[in-house]
């Protein structure tokens, strides 16, 4: 894997040669982002309001998915539940 380093607007960006164009796209996107204190990648220049609006949206989606999974699990358990005690003897 042959790579070179290029300076781009004060940031260093690694340029890959050959068939690794997808790596160039990823490194370009990463150069446009920062890590927050939780380790999540956010776009540079994101305001506090935008950040917390997105955080609330992500939290709501996560909650909805948790509820969906719980209902699916309960349905699976209820479907497999034995309604009569099995004969032991």
PDB file of N, CA, C and O in Angstrom:
ATOM      1  N   UNK A   1       0.855  -1.165   0.000  1.00  0.00           N
ATOM      2  CA  UNK A   1       0.000   0.000   0.000  1.00  0.00           C
ATOM      3  C   UNK A   1       0.902   1.229   0.000  1.00  0.00           C
ATOM      4  O   UNK A   1       1.614   1.496   0.969  1.00  0.00           O
ATOM      5  N   UNK A   2       0.861   1.951  -1.073  1.00  0.00           N
ATOM      6  CA  UNK A   2       1.712   3.115  -1.244  1.00  0.00           C
ATOM      7  C   UNK A   2       0.916   4.358  -0.855  1.00  0.00           C
ATOM      8  O   UNK A   2      -0.161   4.599  -1.402  1.00  0.00           O
ATOM      9  N   UNK A   3       1.427   5.138   0.071  1.00  0.00           N
ATOM     10  CA  UNK A   3       0.691   6.335   0.461  1.00  0.00           C
ATOM     11  C   UNK A   3       1.635   7.516   0.612  1.00  0.00           C
ATOM     12  O   UNK A   3       2.827   7.346   0.865  1.00  0.00           O
ATOM     13  N   UNK A   4       1.093   8.705   0.455  1.00  0.00           N
ATOM     14  CA  UNK A   4       1.842   9.945   0.614  1.00  0.00           C
ATOM     15  C   UNK A   4       1.045  10.854   1.533  1.00  0.00           C
ATOM     16  O   UNK A   4      -0.163  10.675   1.692  1.00  0.00           O
ATOM     17  N   UNK A   5       1.708  11.819   2.134  1.00  0.00           N
ATOM     18  CA  UNK A   5       1.023  12.760   3.015  1.00  0.00           C
ATOM     19  C   UNK A   5       0.987  14.118   2.331  1.00  0.00           C
ATOM     20  O   UNK A   5       1.987  14.559   1.765  1.00  0.00           O
ATOM     21  N   UNK A   6      -0.154  14.775   2.381  1.00  0.00           N
ATOM     22  CA  UNK A   6      -0.353  16.054   1.720  1.00  0.00           C
ATOM     23  C   UNK A   6      -0.920  17.024   2.744  1.00  0.00           C
ATOM     24  O   UNK A   6      -1.738  16.641   3.580  1.00  0.00           O
ATOM     25  N   UNK A   7      -0.485  18.285   2.680  1.00  0.00           N
ATOM     26  CA  UNK A   7      -1.040  19.305   3.561  1.00  0.00           C
ATOM     27  C   UNK A   7      -2.258  19.921   2.886  1.00  0.00           C
ATOM     28  O   UNK A   7      -2.195  20.321   1.723  1.00  0.00           O
ATOM     29  N   UNK A   8      -3.363  19.995   3.615  1.00  0.00           N
ATOM     30  CA  UNK A   8      -4.596  20.523   3.053  1.00  0.00           C
ATOM     31  C   UNK A   8      -5.229  21.455   4.075  1.00  0.00           C
ATOM     32  O   UNK A   8      -5.724  20.992   5.103  1.00  0.00           O
ATOM     33  N   UNK A   9      -5.225  22.746   3.816  1.00  0.00           N
ATOM     34  CA  UNK A   9      -5.831  23.760   4.692  1.00  0.00           C
ATOM     35  C   UNK A   9      -5.353  23.634   6.126  1.00  0.00           C
ATOM     36  O   UNK A   9      -6.149  23.759   7.057  1.00  0.00           O
ATOM     37  N   UNK A  10      -4.077  23.392   6.316  1.00  0.00           N
ATOM     38  CA  UNK A  10      -3.524  23.322   7.657  1.00  0.00           C
ATOM     39  C   UNK A  10      -3.655  21.955   8.303  1.00  0.00           C
ATOM     40  O   UNK A  10      -2.999  21.693   9.312  1.00  0.00           O
ATOM     41  N   UNK A  11      -4.470  21.089   7.762  1.00  0.00           N
ATOM     42  CA  UNK A  11      -4.633  19.736   8.303  1.00  0.00           C
ATOM     43  C   UNK A  11      -3.819  18.776   7.452  1.00  0.00           C
ATOM     44  O   UNK A  11      -3.632  19.003   6.257  1.00  0.00           O
ATOM     45  N   UNK A  12      -3.339  17.709   8.063  1.00  0.00           N
ATOM     46  CA  UNK A  12      -2.638  16.706   7.271  1.00  0.00           C
ATOM     47  C   UNK A  12      -3.648  15.692   6.780  1.00  0.00           C
ATOM     48  O   UNK A  12      -4.513  15.246   7.533  1.00  0.00           O
ATOM     49  N   UNK A  13      -3.534  15.333   5.522  1.00  0.00           N
ATOM     50  CA  UNK A  13      -4.439  14.360   4.932  1.00  0.00           C
ATOM     51  C   UNK A  13      -3.593  13.338   4.195  1.00  0.00           C
ATOM     52  O   UNK A  13      -2.722  13.703   3.404  1.00  0.00           O
ATOM     53  N   UNK A  14      -3.838  12.080   4.443  1.00  0.00           N
ATOM     54  CA  UNK A  14      -3.085  11.022   3.782  1.00  0.00           C
ATOM     55  C   UNK A  14      -3.736  10.724   2.443  1.00  0.00           C
ATOM     56  O   UNK A  14      -4.940  10.479   2.378  1.00  0.00           O
ATOM     57  N   UNK A  15      -2.953  10.744   1.379  1.00  0.00           N
ATOM     58  CA  UNK A  15      -3.430  10.412   0.040  1.00  0.00           C
ATOM     59  C   UNK A  15      -2.950   9.011  -0.311  1.00  0.00           C
ATOM     60  O   UNK A  15      -1.752   8.737  -0.258  1.00  0.00           O
ATOM     61  N   UNK A  16      -3.868   8.126  -0.667  1.00  0.00           N
ATOM     62  CA  UNK A  16      -3.509   6.775  -1.072  1.00  0.00           C
ATOM     63  C   UNK A  16      -3.476   6.712  -2.587  1.00  0.00           C
ATOM     64  O   UNK A  16      -4.307   7.322  -3.261  1.00  0.00           O
ATOM     65  N   UNK A  17      -2.517   5.976  -3.118  1.00  0.00           N
ATOM     66  CA  UNK A  17      -2.388   5.830  -4.565  1.00  0.00           C
ATOM     67  C   UNK A  17      -3.036   4.528  -5.007  1.00  0.00           C
ATOM     68  O   UNK A  17      -3.174   3.594  -4.217  1.00  0.00           O
ATOM     69  N   UNK A  18      -3.431   4.473  -6.265  1.00  0.00           N
ATOM     70  CA  UNK A  18      -3.936   3.233  -6.828  1.00  0.00           C
ATOM     71  C   UNK A  18      -5.412   3.029  -6.588  1.00  0.00           C
ATOM     72  O   UNK A  18      -6.215   3.941  -6.781  1.00  0.00           O
ATOM     73  N   UNK A  19      -5.771   1.818  -6.163  1.00  0.00           N
ATOM     74  CA  UNK A  19      -7.168   1.423  -6.016  1.00  0.00           C
ATOM     75  C   UNK A  19      -7.788   1.844  -4.684  1.00  0.00           C
ATOM     76  O   UNK A  19      -8.910   1.437  -4.383  1.00  0.00           O
ATOM     77  N   UNK A  20      -7.106   2.628  -3.900  1.00  0.00           N
ATOM     78  CA  UNK A  20      -7.582   2.982  -2.561  1.00  0.00           C
ATOM     79  C   UNK A  20      -8.297   4.330  -2.535  1.00  0.00           C
ATOM     80  O   UNK A  20      -8.120   5.096  -1.587  1.00  0.00           O
ATOM     81  N   UNK A  21      -9.097   4.636  -3.552  1.00  0.00           N
ATOM     82  CA  UNK A  21      -9.815   5.907  -3.584  1.00  0.00           C
ATOM     83  C   UNK A  21     -10.799   6.035  -2.435  1.00  0.00           C
ATOM     84  O   UNK A  21     -11.017   7.138  -1.933  1.00  0.00           O
ATOM     85  N   UNK A  22     -11.402   4.925  -2.007  1.00  0.00           N
ATOM     86  CA  UNK A  22     -12.340   4.977  -0.884  1.00  0.00           C
ATOM     87  C   UNK A  22     -11.640   5.443   0.378  1.00  0.00           C
ATOM     88  O   UNK A  22     -12.251   6.112   1.211  1.00  0.00           O
ATOM     89  N   UNK A  23     -10.357   5.098   0.535  1.00  0.00           N
ATOM     90  CA  UNK A  23      -9.607   5.559   1.700  1.00  0.00           C
ATOM     91  C   UNK A  23      -9.396   7.062   1.642  1.00  0.00           C
ATOM     92  O   UNK A  23      -9.402   7.726   2.679  1.00  0.00           O
ATOM     93  N   UNK A  24      -9.209   7.612   0.441  1.00  0.00           N
ATOM     94  CA  UNK A  24      -9.093   9.056   0.282  1.00  0.00           C
ATOM     95  C   UNK A  24     -10.387   9.740   0.698  1.00  0.00           C
ATOM     96  O   UNK A  24     -10.359  10.773   1.366  1.00  0.00           O
ATOM     97  N   UNK A  25     -11.535   9.162   0.301  1.00  0.00           N
ATOM     98  CA  UNK A  25     -12.819   9.754   0.661  1.00  0.00           C
ATOM     99  C   UNK A  25     -13.021   9.717   2.171  1.00  0.00           C
ATOM    100  O   UNK A  25     -13.488  10.691   2.761  1.00  0.00           O
ATOM    101  N   UNK A  26     -12.675   8.606   2.791  1.00  0.00           N
ATOM    102  CA  UNK A  26     -12.840   8.481   4.240  1.00  0.00           C
ATOM    103  C   UNK A  26     -11.917   9.453   4.968  1.00  0.00           C
ATOM    104  O   UNK A  26     -12.339  10.121   5.911  1.00  0.00           O
ATOM    105  N   UNK A  27     -10.672   9.535   4.538  1.00  0.00           N
ATOM    106  CA  UNK A  27      -9.738  10.431   5.227  1.00  0.00           C
ATOM    107  C   UNK A  27     -10.169  11.879   5.041  1.00  0.00           C
ATOM    108  O   UNK A  27      -9.975  12.694   5.943  1.00  0.00           O
ATOM    109  N   UNK A  28     -10.754  12.223   3.880  1.00  0.00           N
ATOM    110  CA  UNK A  28     -11.261  13.577   3.647  1.00  0.00           C
ATOM    111  C   UNK A  28     -12.411  13.874   4.603  1.00  0.00           C
ATOM    112  O   UNK A  28     -12.471  14.959   5.181  1.00  0.00           O
ATOM    113  N   UNK A  29     -13.323  12.917   4.775  1.00  0.00           N
ATOM    114  CA  UNK A  29     -14.449  13.115   5.684  1.00  0.00           C
ATOM    115  C   UNK A  29     -13.970  13.234   7.136  1.00  0.00           C
ATOM    116  O   UNK A  29     -14.488  14.053   7.894  1.00  0.00           O
ATOM    117  N   UNK A  30     -13.000  12.432   7.516  1.00  0.00           N
ATOM    118  CA  UNK A  30     -12.487  12.468   8.883  1.00  0.00           C
ATOM    119  C   UNK A  30     -11.812  13.807   9.166  1.00  0.00           C
ATOM    120  O   UNK A  30     -11.898  14.324  10.280  1.00  0.00           O
ATOM    121  N   UNK A  31     -11.132  14.375   8.149  1.00  0.00           N
ATOM    122  CA  UNK A  31     -10.485  15.674   8.324  1.00  0.00           C
ATOM    123  C   UNK A  31     -11.501  16.784   8.564  1.00  0.00           C
ATOM    124  O   UNK A  31     -11.154  17.829   9.115  1.00  0.00           O
ATOM    125  N   UNK A  32     -12.761  16.570   8.156  1.00  0.00           N
ATOM    126  CA  UNK A  32     -13.800  17.570   8.368  1.00  0.00           C
ATOM    127  C   UNK A  32     -14.521  17.381   9.698  1.00  0.00           C
ATOM    128  O   UNK A  32     -15.504  18.070   9.970  1.00  0.00           O
ATOM    129  N   UNK A  33     -14.038  16.441  10.543  1.00  0.00           N
ATOM    130  CA  UNK A  33     -14.738  16.127  11.783  1.00  0.00           C
ATOM    131  C   UNK A  33     -13.807  16.213  12.983  1.00  0.00           C
ATOM    132  O   UNK A  33     -12.584  16.163  12.847  1.00  0.00           O
ATOM    133  N   UNK A  34     -14.407  16.341  14.154  1.00  0.00           N
ATOM    134  CA  UNK A  34     -13.698  16.329  15.434  1.00  0.00           C
ATOM    135  C   UNK A  34     -14.328  15.270  16.331  1.00  0.00           C
ATOM    136  O   UNK A  34     -15.470  14.862  16.120  1.00  0.00           O
ATOM    137  N   UNK A  35     -13.571  14.833  17.333  1.00  0.00           N
ATOM    138  CA  UNK A  35     -14.130  13.928  18.342  1.00  0.00           C
ATOM    139  C   UNK A  35     -14.630  14.758  19.509  1.00  0.00           C
ATOM    140  O   UNK A  35     -13.952  15.681  19.960  1.00  0.00           O
ATOM    141  N   UNK A  36     -15.821  14.428  19.998  1.00  0.00           N
ATOM    142  CA  UNK A  36     -16.312  15.112  21.192  1.00  0.00           C
ATOM    143  C   UNK A  36     -15.781  14.400  22.430  1.00  0.00           C
ATOM    144  O   UNK A  36     -15.022  13.438  22.317  1.00  0.00           O
ATOM    145  N   UNK A  37     -16.171  14.865  23.599  1.00  0.00           N
ATOM    146  CA  UNK A  37     -15.638  14.295  24.842  1.00  0.00           C
ATOM    147  C   UNK A  37     -16.123  12.863  25.076  1.00  0.00           C
ATOM    148  O   UNK A  37     -15.560  12.149  25.905  1.00  0.00           O
ATOM    149  N   UNK A  38     -17.164  12.438  24.350  1.00  0.00           N
ATOM    150  CA  UNK A  38     -17.669  11.073  24.472  1.00  0.00           C
ATOM    151  C   UNK A  38     -17.049  10.137  23.440  1.00  0.00           C
ATOM    152  O   UNK A  38     -17.339   8.940  23.436  1.00  0.00           O
ATOM    153  N   UNK A  39     -16.196  10.674  22.562  1.00  0.00           N
ATOM    154  CA  UNK A  39     -15.541   9.854  21.554  1.00  0.00           C
ATOM    155  C   UNK A  39     -16.304   9.737  20.253  1.00  0.00           C
ATOM    156  O   UNK A  39     -15.892   8.991  19.364  1.00  0.00           O
ATOM    157  N   UNK A  40     -17.407  10.456  20.119  1.00  0.00           N
ATOM    158  CA  UNK A  40     -18.187  10.431  18.873  1.00  0.00           C
ATOM    159  C   UNK A  40     -17.632  11.460  17.907  1.00  0.00           C
ATOM    160  O   UNK A  40     -17.160  12.520  18.317  1.00  0.00           O
ATOM    161  N   UNK A  41     -17.693  11.138  16.614  1.00  0.00           N
ATOM    162  CA  UNK A  41     -17.211  12.053  15.587  1.00  0.00           C
ATOM    163  C   UNK A  41     -18.327  13.026  15.223  1.00  0.00           C
ATOM    164  O   UNK A  41     -19.440  12.610  14.898  1.00  0.00           O
ATOM    165  N   UNK A  42     -18.022  14.340  15.279  1.00  0.00           N
ATOM    166  CA  UNK A  42     -18.986  15.370  14.909  1.00  0.00           C
ATOM    167  C   UNK A  42     -18.337  16.303  13.893  1.00  0.00           C
ATOM    168  O   UNK A  42     -17.115  16.444  13.861  1.00  0.00           O
ATOM    169  N   UNK A  43     -19.158  16.935  13.068  1.00  0.00           N
ATOM    170  CA  UNK A  43     -18.645  17.853  12.055  1.00  0.00           C
ATOM    171  C   UNK A  43     -18.047  19.080  12.717  1.00  0.00           C
ATOM    172  O   UNK A  43     -18.560  19.568  13.725  1.00  0.00           O
ATOM    173  N   UNK A  44     -16.948  19.580  12.138  1.00  0.00           N
ATOM    174  CA  UNK A  44     -16.352  20.816  12.637  1.00  0.00           C
ATOM    175  C   UNK A  44     -17.344  21.950  12.423  1.00  0.00           C
ATOM    176  O   UNK A  44     -18.024  21.999  11.398  1.00  0.00           O
ATOM    177  N   UNK A  45     -17.428  22.845  13.374  1.00  0.00           N
ATOM    178  CA  UNK A  45     -18.318  23.995  13.254  1.00  0.00           C
ATOM    179  C   UNK A  45     -19.736  23.723  13.725  1.00  0.00           C
ATOM    180  O   UNK A  45     -20.600  24.587  13.574  1.00  0.00           O
ATOM    181  N   UNK A  46     -20.006  22.551  14.290  1.00  0.00           N
ATOM    182  CA  UNK A  46     -21.339  22.238  14.799  1.00  0.00           C
ATOM    183  C   UNK A  46     -21.593  23.070  16.053  1.00  0.00           C
ATOM    184  O   UNK A  46     -20.770  23.096  16.968  1.00  0.00           O
ATOM    185  N   UNK A  47     -22.736  23.749  16.086  1.00  0.00           N
ATOM    186  CA  UNK A  47     -23.060  24.559  17.267  1.00  0.00           C
ATOM    187  C   UNK A  47     -23.561  23.651  18.388  1.00  0.00           C
ATOM    188  O   UNK A  47     -23.901  22.490  18.164  1.00  0.00           O
ATOM    189  N   UNK A  48     -23.596  24.196  19.573  1.00  0.00           N
ATOM    190  CA  UNK A  48     -24.061  23.439  20.731  1.00  0.00           C
ATOM    191  C   UNK A  48     -25.515  23.014  20.553  1.00  0.00           C
ATOM    192  O   UNK A  48     -25.876  21.887  20.893  1.00  0.00           O
ATOM    193  N   UNK A  49     -26.353  23.902  20.025  1.00  0.00           N
ATOM    194  CA  UNK A  49     -27.766  23.570  19.812  1.00  0.00           C
ATOM    195  C   UNK A  49     -27.911  22.432  18.805  1.00  0.00           C
ATOM    196  O   UNK A  49     -28.698  21.510  19.021  1.00  0.00           O
ATOM    197  N   UNK A  50     -27.158  22.492  17.708  1.00  0.00           N
ATOM    198  CA  UNK A  50     -27.212  21.425  16.705  1.00  0.00           C
ATOM    199  C   UNK A  50     -26.746  20.102  17.307  1.00  0.00           C
ATOM    200  O   UNK A  50     -27.340  19.052  17.061  1.00  0.00           O
ATOM    201  N   UNK A  51     -25.675  20.167  18.099  1.00  0.00           N
ATOM    202  CA  UNK A  51     -25.129  18.962  18.720  1.00  0.00           C
ATOM    203  C   UNK A  51     -26.163  18.312  19.623  1.00  0.00           C
ATOM    204  O   UNK A  51     -26.396  17.107  19.529  1.00  0.00           O
ATOM    205  N   UNK A  52     -26.790  19.097  20.504  1.00  0.00           N
ATOM    206  CA  UNK A  52     -27.730  18.520  21.460  1.00  0.00           C
ATOM    207  C   UNK A  52     -29.042  18.123  20.804  1.00  0.00           C
ATOM    208  O   UNK A  52     -29.703  17.194  21.266  1.00  0.00           O
ATOM    209  N   UNK A  53     -29.437  18.821  19.721  1.00  0.00           N
ATOM    210  CA  UNK A  53     -30.618  18.383  18.966  1.00  0.00           C
ATOM    211  C   UNK A  53     -30.373  17.008  18.354  1.00  0.00           C
ATOM    212  O   UNK A  53     -31.245  16.140  18.403  1.00  0.00           O
ATOM    213  N   UNK A  54     -29.193  16.809  17.780  1.00  0.00           N
ATOM    214  CA  UNK A  54     -28.847  15.522  17.198  1.00  0.00           C
ATOM    215  C   UNK A  54     -28.755  14.452  18.287  1.00  0.00           C
ATOM    216  O   UNK A  54     -29.190  13.318  18.090  1.00  0.00           O
ATOM    217  N   UNK A  55     -28.189  14.819  19.428  1.00  0.00           N
ATOM    218  CA  UNK A  55     -28.074  13.873  20.549  1.00  0.00           C
ATOM    219  C   UNK A  55     -29.464  13.432  21.017  1.00  0.00           C
ATOM    220  O   UNK A  55     -29.681  12.252  21.293  1.00  0.00           O
ATOM    221  N   UNK A  56     -30.404  14.377  21.107  1.00  0.00           N
ATOM    222  CA  UNK A  56     -31.768  14.043  21.520  1.00  0.00           C
ATOM    223  C   UNK A  56     -32.450  13.154  20.472  1.00  0.00           C
ATOM    224  O   UNK A  56     -33.159  12.210  20.823  1.00  0.00           O
ATOM    225  N   UNK A  57     -32.236  13.456  19.198  1.00  0.00           N
ATOM    226  CA  UNK A  57     -32.804  12.641  18.121  1.00  0.00           C
ATOM    227  C   UNK A  57     -32.260  11.214  18.196  1.00  0.00           C
ATOM    228  O   UNK A  57     -33.016  10.249  18.082  1.00  0.00           O
ATOM    229  N   UNK A  58     -30.938  11.084  18.389  1.00  0.00           N
ATOM    230  CA  UNK A  58     -30.323   9.759  18.497  1.00  0.00           C
ATOM    231  C   UNK A  58     -30.863   8.994  19.709  1.00  0.00           C
ATOM    232  O   UNK A  58     -31.112   7.791  19.629  1.00  0.00           O
ATOM    233  N   UNK A  59     -31.042   9.698  20.827  1.00  0.00           N
ATOM    234  CA  UNK A  59     -31.568   9.072  22.033  1.00  0.00           C
ATOM    235  C   UNK A  59     -32.995   8.577  21.818  1.00  0.00           C
ATOM    236  O   UNK A  59     -33.341   7.478  22.250  1.00  0.00           O
ATOM    237  N   UNK A  60     -33.823   9.376  21.155  1.00  0.00           N
ATOM    238  CA  UNK A  60     -35.204   8.966  20.877  1.00  0.00           C
ATOM    239  C   UNK A  60     -35.243   7.753  19.958  1.00  0.00           C
ATOM    240  O   UNK A  60     -36.029   6.831  20.178  1.00  0.00           O
ATOM    241  N   UNK A  61     -34.391   7.747  18.919  1.00  0.00           N
ATOM    242  CA  UNK A  61     -34.342   6.601  18.017  1.00  0.00           C
ATOM    243  C   UNK A  61     -33.877   5.348  18.750  1.00  0.00           C
ATOM    244  O   UNK A  61     -34.388   4.255  18.504  1.00  0.00           O
ATOM    245  N   UNK A  62     -32.917   5.502  19.642  1.00  0.00           N
ATOM    246  CA  UNK A  62     -32.414   4.379  20.417  1.00  0.00           C
ATOM    247  C   UNK A  62     -33.514   3.827  21.330  1.00  0.00           C
ATOM    248  O   UNK A  62     -33.662   2.612  21.464  1.00  0.00           O
ATOM    249  N   UNK A  63     -34.276   4.715  21.950  1.00  0.00           N
ATOM    250  CA  UNK A  63     -35.370   4.300  22.824  1.00  0.00           C
ATOM    251  C   UNK A  63     -36.432   3.530  22.036  1.00  0.00           C
ATOM    252  O   UNK A  63     -36.905   2.483  22.479  1.00  0.00           O
ATOM    253  N   UNK A  64     -36.805   4.061  20.852  1.00  0.00           N
ATOM    254  CA  UNK A  64     -37.805   3.393  20.024  1.00  0.00           C
ATOM    255  C   UNK A  64     -37.333   2.002  19.608  1.00  0.00           C
ATOM    256  O   UNK A  64     -38.115   1.053  19.595  1.00  0.00           O
ATOM    257  N   UNK A  65     -36.050   1.888  19.268  1.00  0.00           N
ATOM    258  CA  UNK A  65     -35.504   0.589  18.881  1.00  0.00           C
ATOM    259  C   UNK A  65     -35.507  -0.374  20.070  1.00  0.00           C
ATOM    260  O   UNK A  65     -35.788  -1.561  19.902  1.00  0.00           O
ATOM    261  N   UNK A  66     -35.199   0.123  21.261  1.00  0.00           N
ATOM    262  CA  UNK A  66     -35.223  -0.720  22.459  1.00  0.00           C
ATOM    263  C   UNK A  66     -36.630  -1.235  22.728  1.00  0.00           C
ATOM    264  O   UNK A  66     -36.812  -2.407  23.059  1.00  0.00           O
ATOM    265  N   UNK A  67     -37.618  -0.369  22.587  1.00  0.00           N
ATOM    266  CA  UNK A  67     -39.011  -0.772  22.797  1.00  0.00           C
ATOM    267  C   UNK A  67     -39.408  -1.821  21.764  1.00  0.00           C
ATOM    268  O   UNK A  67     -40.052  -2.812  22.107  1.00  0.00           O
ATOM    269  N   UNK A  68     -39.028  -1.614  20.496  1.00  0.00           N
ATOM    270  CA  UNK A  68     -39.347  -2.571  19.438  1.00  0.00           C
ATOM    271  C   UNK A  68     -38.734  -3.936  19.737  1.00  0.00           C
ATOM    272  O   UNK A  68     -39.394  -4.964  19.587  1.00  0.00           O
ATOM    273  N   UNK A  69     -37.469  -3.942  20.160  1.00  0.00           N
ATOM    274  CA  UNK A  69     -36.800  -5.201  20.474  1.00  0.00           C
ATOM    275  C   UNK A  69     -37.446  -5.892  21.668  1.00  0.00           C
ATOM    276  O   UNK A  69     -37.588  -7.115  21.672  1.00  0.00           O
ATOM    277  N   UNK A  70     -37.839  -5.122  22.683  1.00  0.00           N
ATOM    278  CA  UNK A  70     -38.475  -5.708  23.858  1.00  0.00           C
ATOM    279  C   UNK A  70     -39.808  -6.346  23.486  1.00  0.00           C
ATOM    280  O   UNK A  70     -40.120  -7.450  23.935  1.00  0.00           O
ATOM    281  N   UNK A  71     -40.601  -5.645  22.659  1.00  0.00           N
ATOM    282  CA  UNK A  71     -41.890  -6.199  22.242  1.00  0.00           C
ATOM    283  C   UNK A  71     -41.701  -7.448  21.400  1.00  0.00           C
ATOM    284  O   UNK A  71     -42.451  -8.415  21.538  1.00  0.00           O
ATOM    285  N   UNK A  72     -40.703  -7.432  20.530  1.00  0.00           N
ATOM    286  CA  UNK A  72     -40.416  -8.617  19.715  1.00  0.00           C
ATOM    287  C   UNK A  72     -39.995  -9.794  20.585  1.00  0.00           C
ATOM    288  O   UNK A  72     -40.421 -10.925  20.352  1.00  0.00           O
ATOM    289  N   UNK A  73     -39.164  -9.535  21.581  1.00  0.00           N
ATOM    290  CA  UNK A  73     -38.703 -10.587  22.492  1.00  0.00           C
ATOM    291  C   UNK A  73     -39.876 -11.142  23.296  1.00  0.00           C
ATOM    292  O   UNK A  73     -39.996 -12.356  23.454  1.00  0.00           O
ATOM    293  N   UNK A  74     -40.745 -10.261  23.808  1.00  0.00           N
ATOM    294  CA  UNK A  74     -41.910 -10.711  24.582  1.00  0.00           C
ATOM    295  C   UNK A  74     -42.850 -11.535  23.719  1.00  0.00           C
ATOM    296  O   UNK A  74     -43.407 -12.528  24.187  1.00  0.00           O
ATOM    297  N   UNK A  75     -43.035 -11.136  22.463  1.00  0.00           N
ATOM    298  CA  UNK A  75     -43.901 -11.894  21.562  1.00  0.00           C
ATOM    299  C   UNK A  75     -43.320 -13.282  21.310  1.00  0.00           C
ATOM    300  O   UNK A  75     -44.057 -14.267  21.269  1.00  0.00           O
ATOM    301  N   UNK A  76     -42.017 -13.360  21.142  1.00  0.00           N
ATOM    302  CA  UNK A  76     -41.359 -14.646  20.917  1.00  0.00           C
ATOM    303  C   UNK A  76     -41.490 -15.534  22.150  1.00  0.00           C
ATOM    304  O   UNK A  76     -41.730 -16.735  22.025  1.00  0.00           O
ATOM    305  N   UNK A  77     -41.334 -14.956  23.335  1.00  0.00           N
ATOM    306  CA  UNK A  77     -41.438 -15.727  24.580  1.00  0.00           C
ATOM    307  C   UNK A  77     -42.873 -16.209  24.780  1.00  0.00           C
ATOM    308  O   UNK A  77     -43.097 -17.365  25.141  1.00  0.00           O
ATOM    309  N   UNK A  78     -43.851 -15.320  24.544  1.00  0.00           N
ATOM    310  CA  UNK A  78     -45.250 -15.694  24.721  1.00  0.00           C
ATOM    311  C   UNK A  78     -45.668 -16.763  23.723  1.00  0.00           C
ATOM    312  O   UNK A  78     -46.486 -17.623  24.047  1.00  0.00           O
ATOM    313  N   UNK A  79     -45.129 -16.724  22.536  1.00  0.00           N
ATOM    314  CA  UNK A  79     -45.452 -17.714  21.510  1.00  0.00           C
ATOM    315  C   UNK A  79     -44.916 -19.090  21.897  1.00  0.00           C
ATOM    316  O   UNK A  79     -45.556 -20.107  21.627  1.00  0.00           O
ATOM    317  N   UNK A  80     -43.756 -19.123  22.521  1.00  0.00           N
ATOM    318  CA  UNK A  80     -43.122 -20.382  22.893  1.00  0.00           C
ATOM    319  C   UNK A  80     -43.525 -20.860  24.288  1.00  0.00           C
ATOM    320  O   UNK A  80     -43.140 -21.954  24.703  1.00  0.00           O
ATOM    321  N   UNK A  81     -44.290 -20.057  25.007  1.00  0.00           N
ATOM    322  CA  UNK A  81     -44.651 -20.397  26.386  1.00  0.00           C
ATOM    323  C   UNK A  81     -45.547 -21.626  26.423  1.00  0.00           C
ATOM    324  O   UNK A  81     -46.471 -21.769  25.622  1.00  0.00           O
ATOM    325  N   UNK A  82     -45.257 -22.490  27.349  1.00  0.00           N
ATOM    326  CA  UNK A  82     -46.045 -23.709  27.537  1.00  0.00           C
ATOM    327  C   UNK A  82     -47.255 -23.352  28.396  1.00  0.00           C
ATOM    328  O   UNK A  82     -47.115 -22.787  29.481  1.00  0.00           O
ATOM    329  N   UNK A  83     -48.443 -23.689  27.898  1.00  0.00           N
ATOM    330  CA  UNK A  83     -49.654 -23.339  28.637  1.00  0.00           C
ATOM    331  C   UNK A  83     -50.072 -24.445  29.606  1.00  0.00           C
ATOM    332  O   UNK A  83     -50.834 -24.190  30.539  1.00  0.00           O
ATOM    333  N   UNK A  84     -49.585 -25.666  29.397  1.00  0.00           N
ATOM    334  CA  UNK A  84     -49.887 -26.781  30.285  1.00  0.00           C
ATOM    335  C   UNK A  84     -48.594 -27.327  30.843  1.00  0.00           C
ATOM    336  O   UNK A  84     -47.565 -27.324  30.168  1.00  0.00           O
ATOM    337  N   UNK A  85     -48.645 -27.787  32.047  1.00  0.00           N
ATOM    338  CA  UNK A  85     -47.473 -28.410  32.631  1.00  0.00           C
ATOM    339  C   UNK A  85     -47.203 -29.730  31.920  1.00  0.00           C
ATOM    340  O   UNK A  85     -48.144 -30.488  31.689  1.00  0.00           O
ATOM    341  N   UNK A  86     -45.977 -30.030  31.570  1.00  0.00           N
ATOM    342  CA  UNK A  86     -45.696 -31.293  30.894  1.00  0.00           C
ATOM    343  C   UNK A  86     -45.857 -32.474  31.851  1.00  0.00           C
ATOM    344  O   UNK A  86     -45.674 -32.337  33.061  1.00  0.00           O
ATOM    345  N   UNK A  87     -46.198 -33.625  31.295  1.00  0.00           N
ATOM    346  CA  UNK A  87     -46.332 -34.831  32.124  1.00  0.00           C
ATOM    347  C   UNK A  87     -44.942 -35.337  32.438  1.00  0.00           C
ATOM    348  O   UNK A  87     -44.119 -35.555  31.549  1.00  0.00           O
ATOM    349  N   UNK A  88     -44.704 -35.515  33.702  1.00  0.00           N
ATOM    350  CA  UNK A  88     -43.387 -35.978  34.144  1.00  0.00           C
ATOM    351  C   UNK A  88     -43.357 -37.481  34.262  1.00  0.00           C
ATOM    352  O   UNK A  88     -42.351 -38.115  33.944  1.00  0.00           O
ATOM    353  N   UNK A  89     -44.470 -38.064  34.723  1.00  0.00           N
ATOM    354  CA  UNK A  89     -44.501 -39.516  34.949  1.00  0.00           C
ATOM    355  C   UNK A  89     -45.239 -40.216  33.859  1.00  0.00           C
ATOM    356  O   UNK A  89     -45.364 -41.441  33.885  1.00  0.00           O
TER     357      UNK A  89
END
